[in-house]
Amino acid sequence: MSREYADVLGLSVGIIPLGKADVEKQEEFVAEYRQLRENTDENEVFYFGDGCHPRHNSLPAYGWIRRGEGR
């Protein structure tokens, strides 16, 4: 959507605050992932994906909102 078209619709770009990352859970995931990789055949393939939005909103910190409405 172009900014000009968004202006016609009364939309503007705003920053949407993202949730705070849980560092402990991230570290736990990395440890489990490393263990899994070490104990898996080198020919195995690992895939990661977003089941909800594989391409939409590649910059998750931005979104279209109606002017004057809270973020």
Gaussian input, Z-matrix of N, CA and C with variables (Angstrom, degrees):
# hf/3-21g

backbone

0 1
 N
 C     1     B1
 C     2     B2     1     A1
 N     3     B3     2     A2     1     D1
 C     4     B4     3     A3     2     D2
 C     5     B5     4     A4     3     D3
 N     6     B6     5     A5     4     D4
 C     7     B7     6     A6     5     D5
 C     8     B8     7     A7     6     D6
 N     9     B9     8     A8     7     D7
 C    10    B10     9     A9     8     D8
 C    11    B11    10    A10     9     D9
 N    12    B12    11    A11    10    D10
 C    13    B13    12    A12    11    D11
 C    14    B14    13    A13    12    D12
 N    15    B15    14    A14    13    D13
 C    16    B16    15    A15    14    D14
 C    17    B17    16    A16    15    D15
 N    18    B18    17    A17    16    D16
 C    19    B19    18    A18    17    D17
 C    20    B20    19    A19    18    D18
 N    21    B21    20    A20    19    D19
 C    22    B22    21    A21    20    D20
 C    23    B23    22    A22    21    D21
 N    24    B24    23    A23    22    D22
 C    25    B25    24    A24    23    D23
 C    26    B26    25    A25    24    D24
 N    27    B27    26    A26    25    D25
 C    28    B28    27    A27    26    D26
 C    29    B29    28    A28    27    D27
 N    30    B30    29    A29    28    D28
 C    31    B31    30    A30    29    D29
 C    32    B32    31    A31    30    D30
 N    33    B33    32    A32    31    D31
 C    34    B34    33    A33    32    D32
 C    35    B35    34    A34    33    D33
 N    36    B36    35    A35    34    D34
 C    37    B37    36    A36    35    D35
 C    38    B38    37    A37    36    D36
 N    39    B39    38    A38    37    D37
 C    40    B40    39    A39    38    D38
 C    41    B41    40    A40    39    D39
 N    42    B42    41    A41    40    D40
 C    43    B43    42    A42    41    D41
 C    44    B44    43    A43    42    D42
 N    45    B45    44    A44    43    D43
 C    46    B46    45    A45    44    D44
 C    47    B47    46    A46    45    D45
 N    48    B48    47    A47    46    D46
 C    49    B49    48    A48    47    D47
 C    50    B50    49    A49    48    D48
 N    51    B51    50    A50    49    D49
 C    52    B52    51    A51    50    D50
 C    53    B53    52    A52    51    D51
 N    54    B54    53    A53    52    D52
 C    55    B55    54    A54    53    D53
 C    56    B56    55    A55    54    D54
 N    57    B57    56    A56    55    D55
 C    58    B58    57    A57    56    D56
 C    59    B59    58    A58    57    D57
 N    60    B60    59    A59    58    D58
 C    61    B61    60    A60    59    D59
 C    62    B62    61    A61    60    D60
 N    63    B63    62    A62    61    D61
 C    64    B64    63    A63    62    D62
 C    65    B65    64    A64    63    D63
 N    66    B66    65    A65    64    D64
 C    67    B67    66    A66    65    D65
 C    68    B68    67    A67    66    D66
 N    69    B69    68    A68    67    D67
 C    70    B70    69    A69    68    D68
 C    71    B71    70    A70    69    D69
 N    72    B72    71    A71    70    D70
 C    73    B73    72    A72    71    D71
 C    74    B74    73    A73    72    D72
 N    75    B75    74    A74    73    D73
 C    76    B76    75    A75    74    D74
 C    77    B77    76    A76    75    D75
 N    78    B78    77    A77    76    D76
 C    79    B79    78    A78    77    D77
 C    80    B80    79    A79    78    D78
 N    81    B81    80    A80    79    D79
 C    82    B82    81    A81    80    D80
 C    83    B83    82    A82    81    D81
 N    84    B84    83    A83    82    D82
 C    85    B85    84    A84    83    D83
 C    86    B86    85    A85    84    D84
 N    87    B87    86    A86    85    D85
 C    88    B88    87    A87    86    D86
 C    89    B89    88    A88    87    D87
 N    90    B90    89    A89    88    D88
 C    91    B91    90    A90    89    D89
 C    92    B92    91    A91    90    D90
 N    93    B93    92    A92    91    D91
 C    94    B94    93    A93    92    D92
 C    95    B95    94    A94    93    D93
 N    96    B96    95    A95    94    D94
 C    97    B97    96    A96    95    D95
 C    98    B98    97    A97    96    D96
 N    99    B99    98    A98    97    D97
 C   100   B100    99    A99    98    D98
 C   101   B101   100   A100    99    D99
 N   102   B102   101   A101   100   D100
 C   103   B103   102   A102   101   D101
 C   104   B104   103   A103   102   D102
 N   105   B105   104   A104   103   D103
 C   106   B106   105   A105   104   D104
 C   107   B107   106   A106   105   D105
 N   108   B108   107   A107   106   D106
 C   109   B109   108   A108   107   D107
 C   110   B110   109   A109   108   D108
 N   111   B111   110   A110   109   D109
 C   112   B112   111   A111   110   D110
 C   113   B113   112   A112   111   D111
 N   114   B114   113   A113   112   D112
 C   115   B115   114   A114   113   D113
 C   116   B116   115   A115   114   D114
 N   117   B117   116   A116   115   D115
 C   118   B118   117   A117   116   D116
 C   119   B119   118   A118   117   D117
 N   120   B120   119   A119   118   D118
 C   121   B121   120   A120   119   D119
 C   122   B122   121   A121   120   D120
 N   123   B123   122   A122   121   D121
 C   124   B124   123   A123   122   D122
 C   125   B125   124   A124   123   D123
 N   126   B126   125   A125   124   D124
 C   127   B127   126   A126   125   D125
 C   128   B128   127   A127   126   D126
 N   129   B129   128   A128   127   D127
 C   130   B130   129   A129   128   D128
 C   131   B131   130   A130   129   D129
 N   132   B132   131   A131   130   D130
 C   133   B133   132   A132   131   D131
 C   134   B134   133   A133   132   D132
 N   135   B135   134   A134   133   D133
 C   136   B136   135   A135   134   D134
 C   137   B137   136   A136   135   D135
 N   138   B138   137   A137   136   D136
 C   139   B139   138   A138   137   D137
 C   140   B140   139   A139   138   D138
 N   141   B141   140   A140   139   D139
 C   142   B142   141   A141   140   D140
 C   143   B143   142   A142   141   D141
 N   144   B144   143   A143   142   D142
 C   145   B145   144   A144   143   D143
 C   146   B146   145   A145   144   D144
 N   147   B147   146   A146   145   D145
 C   148   B148   147   A147   146   D146
 C   149   B149   148   A148   147   D147
 N   150   B150   149   A149   148   D148
 C   151   B151   150   A150   149   D149
 C   152   B152   151   A151   150   D150
 N   153   B153   152   A152   151   D151
 C   154   B154   153   A153   152   D152
 C   155   B155   154   A154   153   D153
 N   156   B156   155   A155   154   D154
 C   157   B157   156   A156   155   D155
 C   158   B158   157   A157   156   D156
 N   159   B159   158   A158   157   D157
 C   160   B160   159   A159   158   D158
 C   161   B161   160   A160   159   D159
 N   162   B162   161   A161   160   D160
 C   163   B163   162   A162   161   D161
 C   164   B164   163   A163   162   D162
 N   165   B165   164   A164   163   D163
 C   166   B166   165   A165   164   D164
 C   167   B167   166   A166   165   D165
 N   168   B168   167   A167   166   D166
 C   169   B169   168   A168   167   D167
 C   170   B170   169   A169   168   D168
 N   171   B171   170   A170   169   D169
 C   172   B172   171   A171   170   D170
 C   173   B173   172   A172   171   D171
 N   174   B174   173   A173   172   D172
 C   175   B175   174   A174   173   D173
 C   176   B176   175   A175   174   D174
 N   177   B177   176   A176   175   D175
 C   178   B178   177   A177   176   D176
 C   179   B179   178   A178   177   D177
 N   180   B180   179   A179   178   D178
 C   181   B181   180   A180   179   D179
 C   182   B182   181   A181   180   D180
 N   183   B183   182   A182   181   D181
 C   184   B184   183   A183   182   D182
 C   185   B185   184   A184   183   D183
 N   186   B186   185   A185   184   D184
 C   187   B187   186   A186   185   D185
 C   188   B188   187   A187   186   D186
 N   189   B189   188   A188   187   D187
 C   190   B190   189   A189   188   D188
 C   191   B191   190   A190   189   D189
 N   192   B192   191   A191   190   D190
 C   193   B193   192   A192   191   D191
 C   194   B194   193   A193   192   D192
 N   195   B195   194   A194   193   D193
 C   196   B196   195   A195   194   D194
 C   197   B197   196   A196   195   D195
 N   198   B198   197   A197   196   D196
 C   199   B199   198   A198   197   D197
 C   200   B200   199   A199   198   D198
 N   201   B201   200   A200   199   D199
 C   202   B202   201   A201   200   D200
 C   203   B203   202   A202   201   D201
 N   204   B204   203   A203   202   D202
 C   205   B205   204   A204   203   D203
 C   206   B206   205   A205   204   D204
 N   207   B207   206   A206   205   D205
 C   208   B208   207   A207   206   D206
 C   209   B209   208   A208   207   D207
 N   210   B210   209   A209   208   D208
 C   211   B211   210   A210   209   D209
 C   212   B212   211   A211   210   D210

   B1=1.4446
   B2=1.5199
   B3=1.3232
   B4=1.4528
   B5=1.5256
   B6=1.3106
   B7=1.4663
   B8=1.5205
   B9=1.3407
   B10=1.4684
   B11=1.5278
   B12=1.3340
   B13=1.4585
   B14=1.5299
   B15=1.3385
   B16=1.4653
   B17=1.5261
   B18=1.3352
   B19=1.4614
   B20=1.5337
   B21=1.3369
   B22=1.4670
   B23=1.5312
   B24=1.3286
   B25=1.4583
   B26=1.5231
   B27=1.3298
   B28=1.4584
   B29=1.5106
   B30=1.3348
   B31=1.4620
   B32=1.5145
   B33=1.3224
   B34=1.4585
   B35=1.5227
   B36=1.3204
   B37=1.4616
   B38=1.5126
   B39=1.3196
   B40=1.4547
   B41=1.5053
   B42=1.2982
   B43=1.4572
   B44=1.5171
   B45=1.3120
   B46=1.4498
   B47=1.5234
   B48=1.3207
   B49=1.4704
   B50=1.5235
   B51=1.3115
   B52=1.4629
   B53=1.5219
   B54=1.3206
   B55=1.4580
   B56=1.5192
   B57=1.3110
   B58=1.4595
   B59=1.5226
   B60=1.3100
   B61=1.4583
   B62=1.5228
   B63=1.3091
   B64=1.4586
   B65=1.5263
   B66=1.3209
   B67=1.4663
   B68=1.5223
   B69=1.3174
   B70=1.4596
   B71=1.5336
   B72=1.3293
   B73=1.4618
   B74=1.5270
   B75=1.3345
   B76=1.4601
   B77=1.5225
   B78=1.3212
   B79=1.4636
   B80=1.5323
   B81=1.3398
   B82=1.4654
   B83=1.5306
   B84=1.3452
   B85=1.4646
   B86=1.5269
   B87=1.3185
   B88=1.4632
   B89=1.5295
   B90=1.3241
   B91=1.4703
   B92=1.5305
   B93=1.3457
   B94=1.4660
   B95=1.5297
   B96=1.3214
   B97=1.4640
   B98=1.5247
   B99=1.3229
   B100=1.4639
   B101=1.5276
   B102=1.3333
   B103=1.4606
   B104=1.5272
   B105=1.3136
   B106=1.4585
   B107=1.5216
   B108=1.3368
   B109=1.4689
   B110=1.5273
   B111=1.3217
   B112=1.4694
   B113=1.5228
   B114=1.3331
   B115=1.4601
   B116=1.5233
   B117=1.3104
   B118=1.4611
   B119=1.5216
   B120=1.3122
   B121=1.4653
   B122=1.5269
   B123=1.3362
   B124=1.4727
   B125=1.5244
   B126=1.3298
   B127=1.4712
   B128=1.5271
   B129=1.3309
   B130=1.4626
   B131=1.5278
   B132=1.3204
   B133=1.4660
   B134=1.5193
   B135=1.3251
   B136=1.4547
   B137=1.5245
   B138=1.3122
   B139=1.4651
   B140=1.5170
   B141=1.3127
   B142=1.4565
   B143=1.5150
   B144=1.2985
   B145=1.4558
   B146=1.5144
   B147=1.2992
   B148=1.4547
   B149=1.5182
   B150=1.3096
   B151=1.4477
   B152=1.5178
   B153=1.3148
   B154=1.4735
   B155=1.5253
   B156=1.3065
   B157=1.4678
   B158=1.5188
   B159=1.3209
   B160=1.4654
   B161=1.5266
   B162=1.3536
   B163=1.4658
   B164=1.5190
   B165=1.3115
   B166=1.4614
   B167=1.5274
   B168=1.3132
   B169=1.4696
   B170=1.5306
   B171=1.3032
   B172=1.4612
   B173=1.5246
   B174=1.3384
   B175=1.4594
   B176=1.5327
   B177=1.3444
   B178=1.4557
   B179=1.5243
   B180=1.3157
   B181=1.4592
   B182=1.5254
   B183=1.3310
   B184=1.4583
   B185=1.5153
   B186=1.3175
   B187=1.4483
   B188=1.5133
   B189=1.3228
   B190=1.4631
   B191=1.5172
   B192=1.3226
   B193=1.4549
   B194=1.5174
   B195=1.3222
   B196=1.4518
   B197=1.5184
   B198=1.3195
   B199=1.4593
   B200=1.5082
   B201=1.3076
   B202=1.4557
   B203=1.5123
   B204=1.3229
   B205=1.4519
   B206=1.5218
   B207=1.3348
   B208=1.4604
   B209=1.5052
   B210=1.2831
   B211=1.4623
   B212=1.4915
   A1=107.21
   A2=116.76
   A3=120.46
   A4=109.92
   A5=115.81
   A6=120.20
   A7=111.60
   A8=116.47
   A9=119.57
   A10=110.39
   A11=116.89
   A12=121.15
   A13=109.97
   A14=116.33
   A15=120.06
   A16=110.15
   A17=116.66
   A18=120.91
   A19=110.47
   A20=116.06
   A21=120.51
   A22=110.19
   A23=116.70
   A24=121.35
   A25=113.22
   A26=116.40
   A27=119.82
   A28=114.20
   A29=115.68
   A30=120.84
   A31=110.25
   A32=115.81
   A33=120.60
   A34=108.47
   A35=116.22
   A36=120.94
   A37=107.78
   A38=115.99
   A39=120.51
   A40=110.19
   A41=115.95
   A42=121.05
   A43=108.40
   A44=115.89
   A45=122.00
   A46=107.39
   A47=117.44
   A48=118.52
   A49=110.93
   A50=115.40
   A51=120.64
   A52=109.47
   A53=115.85
   A54=119.95
   A55=110.62
   A56=114.99
   A57=119.38
   A58=108.96
   A59=115.51
   A60=121.30
   A61=109.72
   A62=116.25
   A63=122.16
   A64=107.19
   A65=115.92
   A66=121.87
   A67=110.96
   A68=117.27
   A69=120.62
   A70=111.23
   A71=117.30
   A72=120.72
   A73=111.03
   A74=117.08
   A75=120.00
   A76=110.69
   A77=116.50
   A78=120.64
   A79=110.68
   A80=116.67
   A81=121.00
   A82=110.44
   A83=116.15
   A84=120.02
   A85=110.55
   A86=117.44
   A87=120.94
   A88=110.51
   A89=116.51
   A90=119.70
   A91=110.79
   A92=116.63
   A93=120.05
   A94=110.93
   A95=116.43
   A96=120.69
   A97=110.79
   A98=117.26
   A99=120.54
   A100=110.87
   A101=116.73
   A102=120.37
   A103=110.05
   A104=116.73
   A105=120.78
   A106=110.97
   A107=116.99
   A108=120.61
   A109=111.73
   A110=115.85
   A111=119.83
   A112=111.80
   A113=118.00
   A114=122.47
   A115=113.05
   A116=116.44
   A117=121.55
   A118=109.22
   A119=115.28
   A120=120.78
   A121=109.77
   A122=116.51
   A123=120.33
   A124=113.48
   A125=117.39
   A126=120.26
   A127=112.91
   A128=117.06
   A129=120.34
   A130=109.85
   A131=114.90
   A132=121.19
   A133=108.88
   A134=116.73
   A135=122.21
   A136=108.38
   A137=115.89
   A138=121.19
   A139=109.26
   A140=115.45
   A141=121.67
   A142=107.47
   A143=116.67
   A144=118.55
   A145=112.17
   A146=114.37
   A147=122.82
   A148=106.28
   A149=117.23
   A150=121.25
   A151=114.27
   A152=117.05
   A153=119.81
   A154=113.31
   A155=116.79
   A156=120.32
   A157=111.08
   A158=117.69
   A159=118.38
   A160=114.86
   A161=118.54
   A162=119.67
   A163=112.60
   A164=117.79
   A165=121.32
   A166=111.04
   A167=116.56
   A168=123.46
   A169=111.79
   A170=115.88
   A171=119.28
   A172=111.68
   A173=117.67
   A174=122.12
   A175=107.13
   A176=118.36
   A177=120.64
   A178=114.94
   A179=118.17
   A180=120.02
   A181=112.76
   A182=118.33
   A183=121.52
   A184=110.82
   A185=116.17
   A186=119.97
   A187=110.52
   A188=116.47
   A189=121.52
   A190=108.88
   A191=115.75
   A192=121.37
   A193=109.09
   A194=117.76
   A195=121.39
   A196=109.84
   A197=116.14
   A198=120.59
   A199=110.07
   A200=115.15
   A201=120.64
   A202=114.85
   A203=117.95
   A204=120.73
   A205=109.55
   A206=115.92
   A207=120.84
   A208=112.22
   A209=115.55
   A210=121.14
   A211=110.31
   D1=129.72
   D2=179.74
   D3=-80.31
   D4=156.25
   D5=178.04
   D6=-62.45
   D7=-33.79
   D8=179.87
   D9=-65.59
   D10=-44.38
   D11=179.44
   D12=-66.66
   D13=-39.60
   D14=177.81
   D15=-61.38
   D16=-38.22
   D17=178.92
   D18=-62.84
   D19=-40.60
   D20=177.99
   D21=-61.76
   D22=-37.55
   D23=-179.43
   D24=-81.81
   D25=-5.48
   D26=-178.57
   D27=79.21
   D28=27.99
   D29=179.74
   D30=-106.85
   D31=157.09
   D32=174.65
   D33=-141.16
   D34=162.45
   D35=178.68
   D36=-90.44
   D37=132.58
   D38=177.57
   D39=-137.08
   D40=157.35
   D41=177.92
   D42=-84.80
   D43=127.88
   D44=178.14
   D45=-100.43
   D46=118.77
   D47=-178.30
   D48=-63.14
   D49=130.80
   D50=178.74
   D51=-88.58
   D52=154.65
   D53=177.46
   D54=-67.48
   D55=157.66
   D56=178.49
   D57=-77.46
   D58=136.71
   D59=179.65
   D60=-72.80
   D61=142.65
   D62=176.58
   D63=-91.72
   D64=100.60
   D65=-175.00
   D66=-60.15
   D67=-39.89
   D68=-179.08
   D69=-62.02
   D70=-43.34
   D71=178.61
   D72=-66.92
   D73=-36.48
   D74=177.60
   D75=-63.74
   D76=-45.52
   D77=179.83
   D78=-63.84
   D79=-38.04
   D80=177.57
   D81=-63.17
   D82=-42.96
   D83=178.76
   D84=-62.43
   D85=-45.59
   D86=-178.44
   D87=-61.29
   D88=-42.08
   D89=179.30
   D90=-63.42
   D91=-44.74
   D92=179.09
   D93=-65.22
   D94=-39.52
   D95=-179.73
   D96=-65.20
   D97=-44.35
   D98=179.20
   D99=-61.69
   D100=-41.15
   D101=178.50
   D102=-64.22
   D103=-42.61
   D104=178.32
   D105=-61.04
   D106=-44.74
   D107=179.78
   D108=-63.39
   D109=-40.25
   D110=-179.16
   D111=-66.41
   D112=-29.29
   D113=-176.19
   D114=-102.99
   D115=19.22
   D116=-178.53
   D117=-120.36
   D118=145.09
   D119=177.38
   D120=-55.45
   D121=141.00
   D122=-177.04
   D123=-64.86
   D124=-16.66
   D125=178.64
   D126=-87.75
   D127=-5.96
   D128=178.41
   D129=-70.26
   D130=147.40
   D131=-179.91
   D132=-112.62
   D133=136.18
   D134=176.54
   D135=-109.65
   D136=132.49
   D137=177.48
   D138=-117.61
   D139=141.02
   D140=174.56
   D141=-123.05
   D142=139.69
   D143=-179.99
   D144=-157.13
   D145=160.60
   D146=175.37
   D147=-102.00
   D148=111.81
   D149=-176.70
   D150=-69.41
   D151=-14.16
   D152=-176.64
   D153=-102.47
   D154=-43.52
   D155=-172.77
   D156=-137.21
   D157=71.57
   D158=-176.92
   D159=-64.23
   D160=-24.63
   D161=-179.93
   D162=-131.06
   D163=-26.37
   D164=-175.62
   D165=-66.88
   D166=138.75
   D167=177.14
   D168=56.27
   D169=66.36
   D170=179.38
   D171=-66.44
   D172=-17.75
   D173=171.64
   D174=-112.55
   D175=90.66
   D176=-171.58
   D177=-67.64
   D178=-5.32
   D179=-179.44
   D180=-86.73
   D181=-2.08
   D182=-177.47
   D183=-125.31
   D184=152.12
   D185=177.52
   D186=-164.64
   D187=163.82
   D188=179.31
   D189=-89.14
   D190=129.77
   D191=177.86
   D192=-135.33
   D193=154.75
   D194=176.84
   D195=-69.72
   D196=139.40
   D197=178.27
   D198=-58.89
   D199=139.96
   D200=177.22
   D201=84.24
   D202=-7.42
   D203=179.18
   D204=-94.43
   D205=149.49
   D206=180.00
   D207=-63.89
   D208=158.29
   D209=-179.01
   D210=-99.13

